[in-house]
Amino acid sequence: MLGRKVTALPLAAVQNLAFSRSAGGRLRGYGAFTFEADGQAGAVIDYIPYPEQLYLEIYHLLYPGEAGENADAGEDAGPRRRWPRL
């Protein structure tokens, strides 16, 4: 029998998001995410296409306004924030 397992992890419970990419993943354009909740690895998702773009989108959901908020602001907007490191 074929089946599907779905696990929900509330966004507020995510404490850390790790992104990894093997040499084969770099060549083929995929990566893996590890979500940590309550100090333990909550979920590992493998073979994600466009992992850098998706990582940045998820990062902005976890930490809204954290990076890039001053990108289009004028000079008196204060120091610019850096994008999360990949």
MDTraj code that builds the backbone (N, CA, C; nanometers):
import mdtraj as md
import numpy as np

residues = "MET LEU GLY ARG LYS VAL THR ALA LEU PRO LEU ALA ALA VAL GLN ASN LEU ALA PHE SER ARG SER ALA GLY GLY ARG LEU ARG GLY TYR GLY ALA PHE THR PHE GLU ALA ASP GLY GLN ALA GLY ALA VAL ILE ASP TYR ILE PRO TYR PRO GLU GLN LEU TYR LEU GLU ILE TYR HIS LEU LEU TYR PRO GLY GLU ALA GLY GLU ASN ALA ASP ALA GLY GLU ASP ALA GLY PRO ARG ARG ARG TRP PRO ARG LEU".split()
xyz = np.array([
    [0.0840, -0.1185, 0.0000],
    [0.0000, 0.0000, 0.0000],
    [0.0881, 0.1242, 0.0000],
    [0.0573, 0.2175, -0.0835],
    [0.1291, 0.3442, -0.0865],
    [0.0644, 0.4403, 0.0116],
    [0.1448, 0.5168, 0.0768],
    [0.0905, 0.6105, 0.1737],
    [0.1728, 0.7374, 0.1795],
    [0.1248, 0.8282, 0.2567],
    [0.1919, 0.9561, 0.2733],
    [0.1881, 0.9933, 0.4198],
    [0.3004, 1.0376, 0.4716],
    [0.3085, 1.0806, 0.6104],
    [0.3292, 1.2319, 0.6116],
    [0.2444, 1.3013, 0.6831],
    [0.2519, 1.4466, 0.6920],
    [0.2732, 1.4844, 0.8375],
    [0.3749, 1.5659, 0.8611],
    [0.4031, 1.6139, 0.9957],
    [0.3973, 1.7656, 0.9935],
    [0.3240, 1.8230, 1.0869],
    [0.3131, 1.9690, 1.0958],
    [0.3996, 2.0189, 1.2104],
    [0.4767, 2.1208, 1.1830],
    [0.5607, 2.1841, 1.2835],
    [0.5243, 2.3316, 1.2848],
    [0.4648, 2.3806, 1.3938],
    [0.4250, 2.5223, 1.3971],
    [0.5455, 2.6135, 1.3768],
    [0.5291, 2.7172, 1.2993],
    [0.6378, 2.8085, 1.2690],
    [0.6956, 2.8708, 1.3955],
    [0.6103, 2.8978, 1.4943],
    [0.6565, 2.9574, 1.6192],
    [0.7453, 2.8613, 1.6983],
    [0.7339, 2.7309, 1.6750],
    [0.8128, 2.6326, 1.7486],
    [0.9520, 2.6127, 1.6880],
    [0.9742, 2.6579, 1.5660],
    [1.1033, 2.6395, 1.4999],
    [1.2056, 2.7311, 1.5647],
    [1.3140, 2.6716, 1.6146],
    [1.4199, 2.7491, 1.6785],
    [1.5406, 2.7674, 1.5879],
    [1.5605, 2.6755, 1.4956],
    [1.6762, 2.6833, 1.4080],
    [1.6427, 2.6165, 1.2753],
    [1.6972, 2.6736, 1.1700],
    [1.6815, 2.6169, 1.0366],
    [1.8208, 2.5978, 0.9792],
    [1.8573, 2.4743, 0.9506],
    [1.9876, 2.4452, 0.8924],
    [1.9686, 2.4066, 0.7462],
    [2.0641, 2.4485, 0.6648],
    [2.0605, 2.4240, 0.5213],
    [2.1904, 2.3549, 0.4843],
    [2.1819, 2.2438, 0.4137],
    [2.3035, 2.1742, 0.3709],
    [2.2905, 2.1320, 0.2257],
    [2.4078, 2.1172, 0.1635],
    [2.4128, 2.0798, 0.0231],
    [2.5354, 1.9945, -0.0018],
    [2.5173, 1.8768, -0.0557],
    [2.6302, 1.7909, -0.0894],
    [2.6874, 1.8336, -0.2246],
    [2.8002, 1.7729, -0.2610],
    [2.8589, 1.8036, -0.3920],
    [2.7619, 1.7633, -0.5035],
    [2.6988, 1.6479, -0.4881],
    [2.5998, 1.6036, -0.5877],
    [2.4799, 1.6961, -0.5917],
    [2.4404, 1.7462, -0.4761],
    [2.3291, 1.8403, -0.4700],
    [2.3614, 1.9713, -0.5398],
    [2.4851, 2.0144, -0.5276],
    [2.5256, 2.1376, -0.5983],
    [2.5200, 2.1193, -0.7487],
    [2.5650, 2.0037, -0.7947],
    [2.5627, 1.9777, -0.9389],
    [2.4210, 1.9641, -0.9931],
    [2.3334, 1.9036, -0.9155],
    [2.1972, 1.8776, -0.9620],
    [2.0961, 1.9819, -0.9180],
    [2.1374, 2.0742, -0.8314],
    [2.0493, 2.1841, -0.7924],
    [1.9516, 2.1537, -0.6800],
    [1.9914, 2.0702, -0.5843],
    [1.9031, 2.0427, -0.4720],
    [1.9804, 2.0517, -0.3412],
    [1.9078, 2.0572, -0.2303],
    [1.9679, 2.0642, -0.0980],
    [1.8752, 2.0028, 0.0047],
    [1.9095, 2.0197, 0.1329],
    [1.8303, 1.9631, 0.2420],
    [1.8159, 2.0663, 0.3535],
    [1.7011, 2.0663, 0.4189],
    [1.6750, 2.1521, 0.5343],
    [1.6572, 2.0649, 0.6575],
    [1.7062, 2.1129, 0.7705],
    [1.6806, 2.0509, 0.8992],
    [1.6192, 2.1565, 0.9889],
    [1.4992, 2.1315, 1.0361],
    [1.4301, 2.2217, 1.1261],
    [1.4499, 2.1709, 1.2680],
    [1.4903, 2.2576, 1.3602],
    [1.5054, 2.2193, 1.4999],
    [1.3974, 2.2858, 1.5821],
    [1.3361, 2.2072, 1.6710],
    [1.2346, 2.2581, 1.7627],
    [1.2619, 2.1996, 1.9004],
    [1.2537, 2.2821, 2.0012],
    [1.2767, 2.2393, 2.1395],
    [1.4146, 2.1777, 2.1576],
    [1.5154, 2.2279, 2.0861],
    [1.6513, 2.1792, 2.1000],
    [1.6806, 2.0476, 2.0319],
    [1.5844, 1.9900, 1.9634],
    [1.6037, 1.8633, 1.8946],
    [1.5701, 1.8799, 1.7468],
    [1.6328, 1.7973, 1.6646],
    [1.6013, 1.8010, 1.5221],
    [1.4557, 1.7598, 1.5033],
    [1.3760, 1.8490, 1.4478],
    [1.2341, 1.8208, 1.4321],
    [1.2008, 1.7536, 1.3012],
    [1.2611, 1.7982, 1.1943],
    [1.2294, 1.7421, 1.0635],
    [1.3468, 1.7647, 0.9691],
    [1.3712, 1.6671, 0.8846],
    [1.4717, 1.6794, 0.7798],
    [1.3995, 1.6619, 0.6479],
    [1.4178, 1.7565, 0.5595],
    [1.3549, 1.7505, 0.4282],
    [1.4668, 1.7480, 0.3246],
    [1.4745, 1.6395, 0.2494],
    [1.5800, 1.6202, 0.1491],
    [1.5296, 1.6534, 0.0094],
    [1.6228, 1.6715, -0.0811],
    [1.5966, 1.6888, -0.2242],
    [1.5039, 1.8070, -0.2513],
    [1.5392, 1.9213, -0.1975],
    [1.4614, 2.0431, -0.2182],
    [1.5209, 2.1189, -0.3369],
    [1.4407, 2.1480, -0.4389],
    [1.4919, 2.2269, -0.5515],
    [1.5022, 2.3745, -0.5125],
    [1.5927, 2.4460, -0.5739],
    [1.6157, 2.5887, -0.5479],
    [1.6313, 2.6157, -0.3979],
    [1.7237, 2.5450, -0.3302],
    [1.7303, 2.5544, -0.1849],
    [1.7707, 2.6922, -0.1318],
    [1.8567, 2.7653, -0.2033],
    [1.8961, 2.8969, -0.1532],
    [1.7769, 2.9922, -0.1484],
    [1.6991, 2.9940, -0.2548],
    [1.5816, 3.0816, -0.2614],
    [1.4795, 3.0433, -0.1541],
    [1.4528, 2.9146, -0.1397],
    [1.3565, 2.8700, -0.0391],
    [1.4069, 2.8968, 0.1022],
    [1.5374, 2.8807, 0.1245],
    [1.5946, 2.9099, 0.2560],
    [1.5705, 3.0560, 0.2935],
    [1.5963, 3.1466, 0.2015],
    [1.5752, 3.2883, 0.2293],
    [1.4282, 3.3200, 0.2542],
    [1.3387, 3.2572, 0.1807],
    [1.1958, 3.2808, 0.2023],
    [1.1510, 3.2297, 0.3385],
    [1.1963, 3.1112, 0.3770],
    [1.1603, 3.0571, 0.5085],
    [1.2242, 3.1398, 0.6190],
    [1.3481, 3.1840, 0.5971],
    [1.4172, 3.2685, 0.6953],
    [1.3364, 3.3956, 0.7225],
    [1.2817, 3.4559, 0.6180],
    [1.2019, 3.5779, 0.6352],
    [1.0697, 3.5496, 0.7067],
    [1.0180, 3.4288, 0.6945],
    [0.8980, 3.3933, 0.7707],
    [0.9317, 3.3749, 0.9188],
    [1.0482, 3.3155, 0.9463],
    [1.0885, 3.2928, 1.0852],
    [1.1290, 3.4218, 1.1541],
    [1.1984, 3.5099, 1.0819],
    [1.2501, 3.6343, 1.1386],
    [1.2064, 3.7524, 1.0527],
    [1.0797, 3.7908, 1.0599],
    [1.0315, 3.9016, 0.9747],
    [1.1009, 4.0326, 1.0091],
    [1.1389, 4.1070, 0.9051],
    [1.2032, 4.2365, 0.9239],
    [1.3470, 4.2267, 0.9680],
    [1.4024, 4.1072, 0.9756],
    [1.5382, 4.0883, 1.0254],
    [1.6432, 4.1291, 0.9225],
    [1.6262, 4.0891, 0.7970],
    [1.7270, 4.1170, 0.6948],
    [1.6609, 4.1843, 0.5757],
    [1.7297, 4.2817, 0.5198],
    [1.6824, 4.3460, 0.3998],
    [1.5744, 4.4507, 0.4219],
    [1.5453, 4.4854, 0.5448],
    [1.4373, 4.5815, 0.5686],
    [1.4747, 4.7221, 0.5248],
    [1.6038, 4.7528, 0.5204],
    [1.6482, 4.8862, 0.4817],
    [1.7000, 4.8897, 0.3386],
    [1.6716, 4.7894, 0.2606],
    [1.7293, 4.7789, 0.1264],
    [1.6908, 4.8964, 0.0374],
    [1.5669, 4.9437, 0.0452],
    [1.5222, 5.0524, -0.0405],
    [1.5112, 5.1842, 0.0351],
    [1.5593, 5.1897, 0.1577],
    [1.5452, 5.3109, 0.2388],
    [1.6548, 5.4106, 0.2041],
    [1.6340, 5.5325, 0.2478],
    [1.7307, 5.6385, 0.2241],
    [1.8518, 5.6253, 0.3138],
    [1.9431, 5.7255, 0.3071],
    [2.0666, 5.7194, 0.3838],
    [2.0432, 5.7252, 0.5336],
    [1.9398, 5.7949, 0.5806],
    [1.9179, 5.8082, 0.7237],
    [1.8406, 5.6911, 0.7819],
    [1.8381, 5.5793, 0.7156],
    [1.7657, 5.4631, 0.7660],
    [1.8469, 5.3835, 0.8673],
    [1.9736, 5.4219, 0.8895],
    [2.0558, 5.3491, 0.9847],
    [2.1411, 5.2457, 0.9130],
    [2.2116, 5.1654, 0.9906],
    [2.3000, 5.0660, 0.9286],
    [2.2214, 4.9602, 0.8522],
    [2.2798, 4.9144, 0.7446],
    [2.2149, 4.8102, 0.6647],
    [2.2386, 4.6753, 0.7289],
    [2.1390, 4.5914, 0.7201],
    [2.1519, 4.4564, 0.7735],
    [2.1957, 4.3631, 0.6631],
    [2.2629, 4.2559, 0.7013],
    [2.3144, 4.1597, 0.6045],
    [2.2145, 4.0457, 0.5870],
    [2.2166, 3.9853, 0.4696],
    [2.1354, 3.8661, 0.4428],
    [2.1940, 3.7513, 0.5225],
    [2.1117, 3.6529, 0.5568],
    [2.1650, 3.5370, 0.6288],
    [2.2678, 3.4654, 0.5441],
    [2.3676, 3.4125, 0.6087],
    [2.4763, 3.3470, 0.5372],
    [2.4360, 3.2071, 0.4921],
    [2.4609, 3.1759, 0.3664],
    [2.4274, 3.0433, 0.3123],
    [2.5452, 2.9513, 0.3227],
])
top = md.Topology()
chain = top.add_chain()
for i, resn in enumerate(residues, 1):
    res = top.add_residue(resn, chain, resSeq=i)
    for name in ("N", "CA", "C"):
        top.add_atom(name, md.element.get_by_symbol(name[0]), res)
traj = md.Trajectory(xyz[None], top)
